[in-house]
């Protein structure tokens, strides 16, 4: 039975939105009228551009996987589990769950239903769920997917929080200094110029900068916007992106952070897929998609070819020379002991600890560095204003 997303007006003229299931759009409108609603639009949820195909976020996806795992583990069929989740959900999540249930009721597997909504359920989720359904361990796979989604979101939040303070401080400092240069400095310097005395060098520099910003500030802002747009376009070009990724890995602190983050993502994704009994070659292909750095992704593609030829995974990754030695040793240990999924998880945890350490070191240096830079700018502005004052006092005496 298809699912339809509707927009309707109630008896008081308020707009109502939601999802319901019916055989046809006409039957869906009949249901709405029976509820006392005047339907405005009724559209079947499909995997294309229909409203029901709107993507759900990582937090919503993690919640869906965890709740669905609990319901499946309790013995409820998939369609009843999805119906129970839809009743307790709202917004995009409710629309997505109802659409999945509609596909399941039509005879699709859960993995096949997810495949119609690739924006909400990436290949990692679809492959893991398909393996879980085939092995009869869907509840365990869904639980692992929930843990994976939560750990990935936590990793992204840690990086974002670490970068927020210096970026915010830098933005405020630039805004304050720019405002001083445009509105305050010209008025103050205008007073000094009435005395006809030669201004000190810092003051002359400040006056020149202020005049330049006042005259060309608008063009500079447009140039900055154009540069950002051009950079965004350039980053979409494979050659430019690969060159920048190659350079980024050589930057002392940033390269360490980028390598640790991508290795942690790859190892945790591959651990999830291997634990779900997804074939290694397919798991490698899917896991490489979560890697952001193009150079590391190309190294994984070469490693996958060597694994296809019969080489061990740890050896294939080691030959690329792009992955941390500790992670490679853990993967090799997992291959020898037959516990590859567990050792991949340990490698991911180790790289996340490495990332936390690198972030701590970077923030310990970057925070004071930004403060010193801002203090230096403020000191320069203050000196440029105070030096003429001292000079005028000397002339008066």
BALOBA-1460 file (C-alpha; in Angstrom, 3 decimals):
// residues 397
<rec num="1" residu="x" x="0.000" y="0.000" z="0.000"/>
<rec num="2" residu="x" x="1.622" y="3.291" z="-1.076"/>
<rec num="3" residu="x" x="2.280" y="6.155" z="1.309"/>
<rec num="4" residu="x" x="1.084" y="9.668" z="0.498"/>
<rec num="5" residu="x" x="2.312" y="12.936" z="1.923"/>
<rec num="6" residu="x" x="-0.473" y="15.466" z="2.214"/>
<rec num="7" residu="x" x="-1.070" y="19.122" z="2.913"/>
<rec num="8" residu="x" x="-4.540" y="20.067" z="4.113"/>
<rec num="9" residu="x" x="-6.581" y="22.674" z="6.008"/>
<rec num="10" residu="x" x="-8.548" y="21.865" z="9.143"/>
<rec num="11" residu="x" x="-11.934" y="23.319" z="10.123"/>
<rec num="12" residu="x" x="-10.255" y="26.423" z="11.575"/>
<rec num="13" residu="x" x="-8.207" y="27.097" z="8.443"/>
<rec num="14" residu="x" x="-4.884" y="25.910" z="9.884"/>
<rec num="15" residu="x" x="-2.497" y="24.033" z="7.609"/>
<rec num="16" residu="x" x="-1.790" y="20.407" z="8.490"/>
<rec num="17" residu="x" x="0.883" y="18.187" z="6.986"/>
<rec num="18" residu="x" x="1.544" y="14.487" z="7.358"/>
<rec num="19" residu="x" x="1.767" y="11.066" z="5.764"/>
<rec num="20" residu="x" x="-0.914" y="8.419" z="5.394"/>
<rec num="21" residu="x" x="-1.292" y="5.137" z="3.559"/>
<rec num="22" residu="x" x="-3.971" y="4.408" z="0.986"/>
<rec num="23" residu="x" x="-4.459" y="2.416" z="-2.192"/>
<rec num="24" residu="x" x="-4.707" y="5.516" z="-4.383"/>
<rec num="25" residu="x" x="-4.418" y="9.275" z="-4.107"/>
<rec num="26" residu="x" x="-8.224" y="9.482" z="-4.362"/>
<rec num="27" residu="x" x="-8.587" y="7.123" z="-1.393"/>
<rec num="28" residu="x" x="-6.079" y="9.258" z="0.536"/>
<rec num="29" residu="x" x="-8.185" y="12.375" z="-0.097"/>
<rec num="30" residu="x" x="-11.268" y="10.496" z="1.083"/>
<rec num="31" residu="x" x="-9.495" y="9.599" z="4.327"/>
<rec num="32" residu="x" x="-8.559" y="13.232" z="4.866"/>
<rec num="33" residu="x" x="-12.140" y="14.410" z="4.363"/>
<rec num="34" residu="x" x="-13.338" y="11.782" z="6.834"/>
<rec num="35" residu="x" x="-10.943" y="13.322" z="9.348"/>
<rec num="36" residu="x" x="-12.457" y="16.749" z="8.762"/>
<rec num="37" residu="x" x="-9.549" y="17.999" z="6.651"/>
<rec num="38" residu="x" x="-9.751" y="19.770" z="3.302"/>
<rec num="39" residu="x" x="-6.875" y="18.350" z="1.175"/>
<rec num="40" residu="x" x="-4.701" y="20.836" z="-0.717"/>
<rec num="41" residu="x" x="-2.151" y="18.405" z="-2.155"/>
<rec num="42" residu="x" x="-1.630" y="14.646" z="-1.958"/>
<rec num="43" residu="x" x="1.577" y="13.192" z="-3.425"/>
<rec num="44" residu="x" x="2.919" y="9.672" z="-3.285"/>
<rec num="45" residu="x" x="6.289" y="9.372" z="-1.570"/>
<rec num="46" residu="x" x="8.907" y="8.273" z="-4.069"/>
<rec num="47" residu="x" x="12.663" y="8.195" z="-4.255"/>
<rec num="48" residu="x" x="12.803" y="11.138" z="-6.632"/>
<rec num="49" residu="x" x="12.000" y="14.719" z="-5.772"/>
<rec num="50" residu="x" x="8.745" y="14.138" z="-3.910"/>
<rec num="51" residu="x" x="8.456" y="15.625" z="-0.426"/>
<rec num="52" residu="x" x="8.639" y="12.200" z="1.184"/>
<rec num="53" residu="x" x="12.130" y="11.740" z="-0.252"/>
<rec num="54" residu="x" x="13.628" y="14.536" z="1.828"/>
<rec num="55" residu="x" x="16.773" y="13.398" z="3.567"/>
<rec num="56" residu="x" x="16.936" y="12.658" z="7.257"/>
<rec num="57" residu="x" x="19.976" y="13.738" z="9.255"/>
<rec num="58" residu="x" x="22.570" y="11.620" z="11.002"/>
<rec num="59" residu="x" x="20.978" y="11.999" z="14.449"/>
<rec num="60" residu="x" x="17.536" y="11.018" z="13.102"/>
<rec num="61" residu="x" x="19.043" y="8.059" z="11.268"/>
<rec num="62" residu="x" x="20.803" y="6.850" z="14.428"/>
<rec num="63" residu="x" x="17.562" y="7.134" z="16.418"/>
<rec num="64" residu="x" x="15.663" y="5.231" z="13.732"/>
<rec num="65" residu="x" x="18.216" y="2.402" z="13.657"/>
<rec num="66" residu="x" x="18.301" y="2.039" z="17.461"/>
<rec num="67" residu="x" x="14.527" y="2.056" z="17.902"/>
<rec num="68" residu="x" x="14.007" y="-0.291" z="14.970"/>
<rec num="69" residu="x" x="16.607" y="-2.672" z="16.405"/>
<rec num="70" residu="x" x="14.751" y="-2.781" z="19.725"/>
<rec num="71" residu="x" x="11.395" y="-3.479" z="18.059"/>
<rec num="72" residu="x" x="12.791" y="-6.176" z="15.742"/>
<rec num="73" residu="x" x="14.594" y="-7.838" z="18.664"/>
<rec num="74" residu="x" x="11.263" y="-8.009" z="20.519"/>
<rec num="75" residu="x" x="9.839" y="-10.170" z="17.729"/>
<rec num="76" residu="x" x="7.680" y="-7.653" z="15.862"/>
<rec num="77" residu="x" x="7.569" y="-7.993" z="12.054"/>
<rec num="78" residu="x" x="9.295" y="-5.262" z="10.072"/>
<rec num="79" residu="x" x="6.081" y="-3.623" z="8.871"/>
<rec num="80" residu="x" x="4.623" y="-3.469" z="12.398"/>
<rec num="81" residu="x" x="7.908" y="-2.147" z="13.769"/>
<rec num="82" residu="x" x="7.933" y="0.616" z="11.168"/>
<rec num="83" residu="x" x="4.279" y="1.419" z="11.896"/>
<rec num="84" residu="x" x="5.079" y="1.760" z="15.608"/>
<rec num="85" residu="x" x="8.019" y="4.056" z="14.817"/>
<rec num="86" residu="x" x="5.883" y="6.197" z="12.509"/>
<rec num="87" residu="x" x="3.304" y="6.742" z="15.251"/>
<rec num="88" residu="x" x="5.968" y="8.118" z="17.562"/>
<rec num="89" residu="x" x="7.767" y="10.223" z="14.953"/>
<rec num="90" residu="x" x="7.055" y="13.495" z="13.216"/>
<rec num="91" residu="x" x="8.280" y="15.625" z="10.340"/>
<rec num="92" residu="x" x="10.841" y="14.203" z="7.939"/>
<rec num="93" residu="x" x="11.446" y="11.087" z="10.031"/>
<rec num="94" residu="x" x="7.754" y="10.147" z="10.034"/>
<rec num="95" residu="x" x="7.545" y="10.659" z="6.272"/>
<rec num="96" residu="x" x="10.582" y="8.468" z="5.692"/>
<rec num="97" residu="x" x="9.379" y="5.673" z="7.975"/>
<rec num="98" residu="x" x="5.941" y="5.626" z="6.368"/>
<rec num="99" residu="x" x="7.524" y="5.462" z="2.925"/>
<rec num="100" residu="x" x="9.712" y="2.531" z="4.015"/>
<rec num="101" residu="x" x="6.699" y="0.720" z="5.455"/>
<rec num="102" residu="x" x="4.796" y="1.226" z="2.203"/>
<rec num="103" residu="x" x="7.601" y="-0.461" z="0.253"/>
<rec num="104" residu="x" x="7.815" y="-3.323" z="2.765"/>
<rec num="105" residu="x" x="4.055" y="-3.907" z="2.545"/>
<rec num="106" residu="x" x="4.442" y="-4.098" z="-1.241"/>
<rec num="107" residu="x" x="6.810" y="-7.041" z="-0.751"/>
<rec num="108" residu="x" x="10.242" y="-5.376" z="-0.713"/>
<rec num="109" residu="x" x="12.909" y="-6.199" z="1.811"/>
<rec num="110" residu="x" x="13.984" y="-3.451" z="4.178"/>
<rec num="111" residu="x" x="17.284" y="-3.084" z="2.310"/>
<rec num="112" residu="x" x="15.471" y="-2.785" z="-1.031"/>
<rec num="113" residu="x" x="13.128" y="-0.190" z="0.483"/>
<rec num="114" residu="x" x="16.114" y="1.802" z="1.743"/>
<rec num="115" residu="x" x="17.673" y="1.631" z="-1.723"/>
<rec num="116" residu="x" x="14.850" y="3.839" z="-3.037"/>
<rec num="117" residu="x" x="15.997" y="6.615" z="-0.696"/>
<rec num="118" residu="x" x="19.803" y="6.748" z="-1.158"/>
<rec num="119" residu="x" x="19.989" y="10.271" z="0.237"/>
<rec num="120" residu="x" x="18.750" y="9.095" z="3.620"/>
<rec num="121" residu="x" x="20.320" y="5.624" z="3.613"/>
<rec num="122" residu="x" x="23.827" y="5.454" z="2.075"/>
<rec num="123" residu="x" x="25.275" y="2.267" z="0.628"/>
<rec num="124" residu="x" x="26.778" y="1.367" z="3.998"/>
<rec num="125" residu="x" x="23.304" y="1.064" z="5.569"/>
<rec num="126" residu="x" x="21.781" y="-0.757" z="2.628"/>
<rec num="127" residu="x" x="24.564" y="-3.348" z="2.402"/>
<rec num="128" residu="x" x="24.608" y="-3.951" z="6.159"/>
<rec num="129" residu="x" x="20.831" y="-4.354" z="6.377"/>
<rec num="130" residu="x" x="20.810" y="-6.708" z="3.368"/>
<rec num="131" residu="x" x="23.482" y="-8.869" z="5.031"/>
<rec num="132" residu="x" x="21.605" y="-8.799" z="8.334"/>
<rec num="133" residu="x" x="18.352" y="-9.861" z="6.678"/>
<rec num="134" residu="x" x="20.107" y="-12.697" z="4.832"/>
<rec num="135" residu="x" x="21.796" y="-13.945" z="8.026"/>
<rec num="136" residu="x" x="18.745" y="-13.495" z="10.265"/>
<rec num="137" residu="x" x="20.607" y="-11.006" z="12.477"/>
<rec num="138" residu="x" x="18.859" y="-7.813" z="11.492"/>
<rec num="139" residu="x" x="18.432" y="-6.553" z="15.069"/>
<rec num="140" residu="x" x="22.154" y="-6.867" z="15.804"/>
<rec num="141" residu="x" x="23.086" y="-5.153" z="12.531"/>
<rec num="142" residu="x" x="20.669" y="-2.289" z="13.187"/>
<rec num="143" residu="x" x="22.164" y="-1.829" z="16.651"/>
<rec num="144" residu="x" x="25.674" y="-1.674" z="15.191"/>
<rec num="145" residu="x" x="24.460" y="0.866" z="12.620"/>
<rec num="146" residu="x" x="23.049" y="3.034" z="15.414"/>
<rec num="147" residu="x" x="26.340" y="2.863" z="17.326"/>
<rec num="148" residu="x" x="28.235" y="3.688" z="14.142"/>
<rec num="149" residu="x" x="26.069" y="6.708" z="13.326"/>
<rec num="150" residu="x" x="26.377" y="8.049" z="16.875"/>
<rec num="151" residu="x" x="30.160" y="7.584" z="16.994"/>
<rec num="152" residu="x" x="30.583" y="9.298" z="13.629"/>
<rec num="153" residu="x" x="28.422" y="12.238" z="14.714"/>
<rec num="154" residu="x" x="30.392" y="12.469" z="17.967"/>
<rec num="155" residu="x" x="33.666" y="12.574" z="16.018"/>
<rec num="156" residu="x" x="32.395" y="15.358" z="13.768"/>
<rec num="157" residu="x" x="31.142" y="17.339" z="16.760"/>
<rec num="158" residu="x" x="34.514" y="17.093" z="18.515"/>
<rec num="159" residu="x" x="36.305" y="18.489" z="15.476"/>
<rec num="160" residu="x" x="33.715" y="21.243" z="15.016"/>
<rec num="161" residu="x" x="33.819" y="22.287" z="18.680"/>
<rec num="162" residu="x" x="37.616" y="22.365" z="18.630"/>
<rec num="163" residu="x" x="37.629" y="24.747" z="15.658"/>
<rec num="164" residu="x" x="34.726" y="26.944" z="16.773"/>
<rec num="165" residu="x" x="36.590" y="29.047" z="19.382"/>
<rec num="166" residu="x" x="39.561" y="30.173" z="17.248"/>
<rec num="167" residu="x" x="37.331" y="30.800" z="14.224"/>
<rec num="168" residu="x" x="34.870" y="32.838" z="16.281"/>
<rec num="169" residu="x" x="37.663" y="34.812" z="17.935"/>
<rec num="170" residu="x" x="39.315" y="35.535" z="14.595"/>
<rec num="171" residu="x" x="36.031" y="36.638" z="13.003"/>
<rec num="172" residu="x" x="35.207" y="39.021" z="15.856"/>
<rec num="173" residu="x" x="38.733" y="40.457" z="15.855"/>
<rec num="174" residu="x" x="38.680" y="41.100" z="12.102"/>
<rec num="175" residu="x" x="35.235" y="42.709" z="12.340"/>
<rec num="176" residu="x" x="36.287" y="44.992" z="15.229"/>
<rec num="177" residu="x" x="39.552" y="46.069" z="13.616"/>
<rec num="178" residu="x" x="37.794" y="46.712" z="10.284"/>
<rec num="179" residu="x" x="35.164" y="48.853" z="12.022"/>
<rec num="180" residu="x" x="37.899" y="50.837" z="13.780"/>
<rec num="181" residu="x" x="39.738" y="51.386" z="10.503"/>
<rec num="182" residu="x" x="36.615" y="52.593" z="8.658"/>
<rec num="183" residu="x" x="34.823" y="54.766" z="11.224"/>
<rec num="184" residu="x" x="37.038" y="55.563" z="14.244"/>
<rec num="185" residu="x" x="40.566" y="56.014" z="12.904"/>
<rec num="186" residu="x" x="39.723" y="58.645" z="10.210"/>
<rec num="187" residu="x" x="38.025" y="60.887" z="12.797"/>
<rec num="188" residu="x" x="40.866" y="60.584" z="15.290"/>
<rec num="189" residu="x" x="43.562" y="61.162" z="12.674"/>
<rec num="190" residu="x" x="41.628" y="64.175" z="11.347"/>
<rec num="191" residu="x" x="42.187" y="65.896" z="14.698"/>
<rec num="192" residu="x" x="45.944" y="65.241" z="14.585"/>
<rec num="193" residu="x" x="46.286" y="66.546" z="11.031"/>
<rec num="194" residu="x" x="45.135" y="70.027" z="12.163"/>
<rec num="195" residu="x" x="48.421" y="70.566" z="14.006"/>
<rec num="196" residu="x" x="50.469" y="70.252" z="10.811"/>
<rec num="197" residu="x" x="53.018" y="67.933" z="12.405"/>
<rec num="198" residu="x" x="54.528" y="64.901" z="10.737"/>
<rec num="199" residu="x" x="52.802" y="61.786" z="12.032"/>
<rec num="200" residu="x" x="54.779" y="58.795" z="13.392"/>
<rec num="201" residu="x" x="55.356" y="55.816" z="11.108"/>
<rec num="202" residu="x" x="52.759" y="53.507" z="12.796"/>
<rec num="203" residu="x" x="50.165" y="56.265" z="12.487"/>
<rec num="204" residu="x" x="50.952" y="56.844" z="8.811"/>
<rec num="205" residu="x" x="50.616" y="53.104" z="8.153"/>
<rec num="206" residu="x" x="47.279" y="53.055" z="9.974"/>
<rec num="207" residu="x" x="46.058" y="56.082" z="7.996"/>
<rec num="208" residu="x" x="47.060" y="54.445" z="4.709"/>
<rec num="209" residu="x" x="45.330" y="51.185" z="5.636"/>
<rec num="210" residu="x" x="42.219" y="53.047" z="6.746"/>
<rec num="211" residu="x" x="42.072" y="55.039" z="3.492"/>
<rec num="212" residu="x" x="42.619" y="51.892" z="1.437"/>
<rec num="213" residu="x" x="39.832" y="50.001" z="3.211"/>
<rec num="214" residu="x" x="37.484" y="52.966" z="2.996"/>
<rec num="215" residu="x" x="38.106" y="53.385" z="-0.735"/>
<rec num="216" residu="x" x="38.383" y="49.773" z="-1.805"/>
<rec num="217" residu="x" x="36.531" y="47.885" z="0.945"/>
<rec num="218" residu="x" x="33.505" y="47.154" z="-1.224"/>
<rec num="219" residu="x" x="35.640" y="45.819" z="-4.047"/>
<rec num="220" residu="x" x="37.651" y="43.743" z="-1.595"/>
<rec num="221" residu="x" x="34.448" y="42.203" z="-0.247"/>
<rec num="222" residu="x" x="33.292" y="41.368" z="-3.777"/>
<rec num="223" residu="x" x="36.720" y="39.937" z="-4.572"/>
<rec num="224" residu="x" x="36.551" y="37.770" z="-1.443"/>
<rec num="225" residu="x" x="33.116" y="36.442" z="-2.398"/>
<rec num="226" residu="x" x="34.327" y="35.736" z="-5.940"/>
<rec num="227" residu="x" x="37.380" y="33.929" z="-4.557"/>
<rec num="228" residu="x" x="35.207" y="31.743" z="-2.321"/>
<rec num="229" residu="x" x="32.925" y="30.873" z="-5.253"/>
<rec num="230" residu="x" x="35.925" y="30.139" z="-7.480"/>
<rec num="231" residu="x" x="37.471" y="27.975" z="-4.777"/>
<rec num="232" residu="x" x="34.239" y="26.018" z="-4.374"/>
<rec num="233" residu="x" x="34.109" y="25.444" z="-8.136"/>
<rec num="234" residu="x" x="37.789" y="24.433" z="-8.227"/>
<rec num="235" residu="x" x="37.335" y="21.944" z="-5.398"/>
<rec num="236" residu="x" x="34.743" y="20.134" z="-7.500"/>
<rec num="237" residu="x" x="37.387" y="19.485" z="-10.159"/>
<rec num="238" residu="x" x="39.055" y="16.095" z="-9.510"/>
<rec num="239" residu="x" x="42.541" y="17.275" z="-10.445"/>
<rec num="240" residu="x" x="42.464" y="20.361" z="-8.230"/>
<rec num="241" residu="x" x="40.915" y="18.452" z="-5.322"/>
<rec num="242" residu="x" x="43.544" y="15.707" z="-5.566"/>
<rec num="243" residu="x" x="46.383" y="18.246" z="-5.600"/>
<rec num="244" residu="x" x="45.000" y="20.084" z="-2.558"/>
<rec num="245" residu="x" x="44.438" y="16.827" z="-0.685"/>
<rec num="246" residu="x" x="48.005" y="15.769" z="-1.423"/>
<rec num="247" residu="x" x="49.355" y="19.050" z="-0.090"/>
<rec num="248" residu="x" x="47.093" y="18.968" z="2.984"/>
<rec num="249" residu="x" x="48.547" y="15.652" z="4.136"/>
<rec num="250" residu="x" x="52.021" y="17.255" z="4.208"/>
<rec num="251" residu="x" x="51.031" y="20.135" z="6.489"/>
<rec num="252" residu="x" x="52.505" y="19.217" z="9.915"/>
<rec num="253" residu="x" x="49.460" y="19.459" z="12.197"/>
<rec num="254" residu="x" x="46.607" y="19.513" z="9.704"/>
<rec num="255" residu="x" x="47.944" y="16.476" z="7.838"/>
<rec num="256" residu="x" x="48.013" y="14.459" z="11.047"/>
<rec num="257" residu="x" x="44.440" y="15.451" z="11.841"/>
<rec num="258" residu="x" x="43.139" y="14.683" z="8.342"/>
<rec num="259" residu="x" x="44.890" y="11.307" z="8.173"/>
<rec num="260" residu="x" x="43.661" y="10.245" z="11.617"/>
<rec num="261" residu="x" x="40.079" y="11.324" z="10.897"/>
<rec num="262" residu="x" x="39.839" y="9.529" z="7.561"/>
<rec num="263" residu="x" x="41.537" y="6.390" z="8.905"/>
<rec num="264" residu="x" x="39.117" y="6.295" z="11.844"/>
<rec num="265" residu="x" x="36.129" y="6.687" z="9.516"/>
<rec num="266" residu="x" x="37.372" y="3.983" z="7.179"/>
<rec num="267" residu="x" x="38.260" y="1.500" z="9.917"/>
<rec num="268" residu="x" x="34.976" y="1.926" z="11.797"/>
<rec num="269" residu="x" x="32.922" y="1.612" z="8.608"/>
<rec num="270" residu="x" x="34.819" y="-1.478" z="7.479"/>
<rec num="271" residu="x" x="34.459" y="-2.983" z="10.969"/>
<rec num="272" residu="x" x="30.697" y="-2.548" z="10.789"/>
<rec num="273" residu="x" x="30.465" y="-4.099" z="7.329"/>
<rec num="274" residu="x" x="32.689" y="-7.089" z="8.096"/>
<rec num="275" residu="x" x="30.781" y="-7.728" z="11.328"/>
<rec num="276" residu="x" x="27.577" y="-7.784" z="9.249"/>
<rec num="277" residu="x" x="29.156" y="-10.468" z="7.009"/>
<rec num="278" residu="x" x="29.394" y="-8.208" z="3.966"/>
<rec num="279" residu="x" x="32.044" y="-9.617" z="1.565"/>
<rec num="280" residu="x" x="35.403" y="-7.899" z="2.048"/>
<rec num="281" residu="x" x="35.714" y="-6.510" z="-1.484"/>
<rec num="282" residu="x" x="32.229" y="-5.017" z="-1.358"/>
<rec num="283" residu="x" x="32.934" y="-3.716" z="2.146"/>
<rec num="284" residu="x" x="36.139" y="-2.041" z="0.947"/>
<rec num="285" residu="x" x="34.292" y="-0.364" z="-1.913"/>
<rec num="286" residu="x" x="31.635" y="1.004" z="0.437"/>
<rec num="287" residu="x" x="34.035" y="1.973" z="3.236"/>
<rec num="288" residu="x" x="36.235" y="3.961" z="0.857"/>
<rec num="289" residu="x" x="33.274" y="6.269" z="0.152"/>
<rec num="290" residu="x" x="33.434" y="7.740" z="3.678"/>
<rec num="291" residu="x" x="37.058" y="8.840" z="3.163"/>
<rec num="292" residu="x" x="37.250" y="12.549" z="2.331"/>
<rec num="293" residu="x" x="40.868" y="12.840" z="1.197"/>
<rec num="294" residu="x" x="41.207" y="11.965" z="-2.502"/>
<rec num="295" residu="x" x="44.768" y="10.656" z="-2.107"/>
<rec num="296" residu="x" x="43.712" y="8.212" z="0.613"/>
<rec num="297" residu="x" x="40.695" y="7.147" z="-1.452"/>
<rec num="298" residu="x" x="42.946" y="6.357" z="-4.422"/>
<rec num="299" residu="x" x="45.226" y="4.366" z="-2.102"/>
<rec num="300" residu="x" x="42.209" y="2.355" z="-0.947"/>
<rec num="301" residu="x" x="41.206" y="1.682" z="-4.561"/>
<rec num="302" residu="x" x="44.678" y="0.278" z="-5.273"/>
<rec num="303" residu="x" x="44.574" y="-1.776" z="-2.071"/>
<rec num="304" residu="x" x="41.190" y="-3.203" z="-3.081"/>
<rec num="305" residu="x" x="42.666" y="-4.393" z="-6.379"/>
<rec num="306" residu="x" x="45.500" y="-6.153" z="-4.538"/>
<rec num="307" residu="x" x="43.047" y="-7.785" z="-2.142"/>
<rec num="308" residu="x" x="41.088" y="-9.004" z="-5.173"/>
<rec num="309" residu="x" x="44.328" y="-10.591" z="-6.415"/>
<rec num="310" residu="x" x="44.732" y="-12.461" z="-3.114"/>
<rec num="311" residu="x" x="46.908" y="-10.135" z="-1.023"/>
<rec num="312" residu="x" x="46.152" y="-9.637" z="2.661"/>
<rec num="313" residu="x" x="44.328" y="-6.422" z="3.534"/>
<rec num="314" residu="x" x="46.967" y="-5.205" z="5.986"/>
<rec num="315" residu="x" x="49.732" y="-5.777" z="3.448"/>
<rec num="316" residu="x" x="47.795" y="-4.043" z="0.662"/>
<rec num="317" residu="x" x="47.187" y="-1.009" z="2.879"/>
<rec num="318" residu="x" x="50.811" y="-0.967" z="4.062"/>
<rec num="319" residu="x" x="52.118" y="-0.944" z="0.475"/>
<rec num="320" residu="x" x="50.237" y="2.288" z="-0.170"/>
<rec num="321" residu="x" x="52.283" y="4.064" z="2.508"/>
<rec num="322" residu="x" x="49.351" y="6.304" z="3.405"/>
<rec num="323" residu="x" x="47.959" y="4.749" z="6.590"/>
<rec num="324" residu="x" x="49.258" y="4.873" z="10.185"/>
<rec num="325" residu="x" x="51.490" y="1.923" z="11.185"/>
<rec num="326" residu="x" x="49.615" y="1.264" z="14.440"/>
<rec num="327" residu="x" x="46.321" y="0.841" z="12.602"/>
<rec num="328" residu="x" x="47.989" y="-1.497" z="10.091"/>
<rec num="329" residu="x" x="49.413" y="-3.667" z="12.898"/>
<rec num="330" residu="x" x="45.982" y="-3.971" z="14.495"/>
<rec num="331" residu="x" x="44.427" y="-4.959" z="11.160"/>
<rec num="332" residu="x" x="47.158" y="-7.548" z="10.587"/>
<rec num="333" residu="x" x="46.537" y="-8.953" z="14.066"/>
<rec num="334" residu="x" x="42.838" y="-9.231" z="13.300"/>
<rec num="335" residu="x" x="43.518" y="-11.101" z="10.072"/>
<rec num="336" residu="x" x="45.795" y="-13.592" z="11.849"/>
<rec num="337" residu="x" x="43.359" y="-14.199" z="14.710"/>
<rec num="338" residu="x" x="40.190" y="-14.235" z="12.617"/>
<rec num="339" residu="x" x="38.846" y="-11.212" z="14.515"/>
<rec num="340" residu="x" x="39.164" y="-8.618" z="11.766"/>
<rec num="341" residu="x" x="35.994" y="-6.727" z="12.699"/>
<rec num="342" residu="x" x="37.072" y="-6.378" z="16.344"/>
<rec num="343" residu="x" x="40.582" y="-5.214" z="15.434"/>
<rec num="344" residu="x" x="39.219" y="-2.759" z="12.883"/>
<rec num="345" residu="x" x="37.053" y="-1.319" z="15.643"/>
<rec num="346" residu="x" x="40.105" y="-1.089" z="17.901"/>
<rec num="347" residu="x" x="42.058" y="0.604" z="15.100"/>
<rec num="348" residu="x" x="39.237" y="3.130" z="14.697"/>
<rec num="349" residu="x" x="39.197" y="3.801" z="18.445"/>
<rec num="350" residu="x" x="42.985" y="4.218" z="18.465"/>
<rec num="351" residu="x" x="42.844" y="6.702" z="15.605"/>
<rec num="352" residu="x" x="40.062" y="8.628" z="17.328"/>
<rec num="353" residu="x" x="42.259" y="8.879" z="20.431"/>
<rec num="354" residu="x" x="45.092" y="10.030" z="18.184"/>
<rec num="355" residu="x" x="42.759" y="12.616" z="16.685"/>
<rec num="356" residu="x" x="41.736" y="13.864" z="20.121"/>
<rec num="357" residu="x" x="45.390" y="14.193" z="21.101"/>
<rec num="358" residu="x" x="46.258" y="16.042" z="17.902"/>
<rec num="359" residu="x" x="43.265" y="18.334" z="18.341"/>
<rec num="360" residu="x" x="44.334" y="19.078" z="21.899"/>
<rec num="361" residu="x" x="47.854" y="19.969" z="20.792"/>
<rec num="362" residu="x" x="46.591" y="22.055" z="17.877"/>
<rec num="363" residu="x" x="44.101" y="23.972" z="20.012"/>
<rec num="364" residu="x" x="46.708" y="24.487" z="22.760"/>
<rec num="365" residu="x" x="48.884" y="26.242" z="20.168"/>
<rec num="366" residu="x" x="46.192" y="27.844" z="18.026"/>
<rec num="367" residu="x" x="44.175" y="29.415" z="20.837"/>
<rec num="368" residu="x" x="47.034" y="31.431" z="22.364"/>
<rec num="369" residu="x" x="48.345" y="32.152" z="18.861"/>
<rec num="370" residu="x" x="45.070" y="33.753" z="17.832"/>
<rec num="371" residu="x" x="44.952" y="35.720" z="21.088"/>
<rec num="372" residu="x" x="48.491" y="36.983" z="20.524"/>
<rec num="373" residu="x" x="47.661" y="37.957" z="16.958"/>
<rec num="374" residu="x" x="44.545" y="39.827" z="18.027"/>
<rec num="375" residu="x" x="46.466" y="41.482" z="20.863"/>
<rec num="376" residu="x" x="49.173" y="42.530" z="18.422"/>
<rec num="377" residu="x" x="46.619" y="44.127" z="16.097"/>
<rec num="378" residu="x" x="44.971" y="45.993" z="18.954"/>
<rec num="379" residu="x" x="48.356" y="47.107" z="20.294"/>
<rec num="380" residu="x" x="49.334" y="48.451" z="16.871"/>
<rec num="381" residu="x" x="46.090" y="50.449" z="16.575"/>
<rec num="382" residu="x" x="46.441" y="51.824" z="20.102"/>
<rec num="383" residu="x" x="50.087" y="52.831" z="19.568"/>
<rec num="384" residu="x" x="49.256" y="54.452" z="16.226"/>
<rec num="385" residu="x" x="46.677" y="56.625" z="18.000"/>
<rec num="386" residu="x" x="48.631" y="57.334" z="21.192"/>
<rec num="387" residu="x" x="51.969" y="58.281" z="19.602"/>
<rec num="388" residu="x" x="50.600" y="61.493" z="17.993"/>
<rec num="389" residu="x" x="48.971" y="62.374" z="21.334"/>
<rec num="390" residu="x" x="52.338" y="62.091" z="23.093"/>
<rec num="391" residu="x" x="53.896" y="64.163" z="20.296"/>
<rec num="392" residu="x" x="51.286" y="66.914" z="20.686"/>
<rec num="393" residu="x" x="51.784" y="67.001" z="24.461"/>
<rec num="394" residu="x" x="55.513" y="67.466" z="23.918"/>
<rec num="395" residu="x" x="54.923" y="70.408" z="21.553"/>
<rec num="396" residu="x" x="52.519" y="72.081" z="23.990"/>
<rec num="397" residu="x" x="55.074" y="71.892" z="26.797"/>
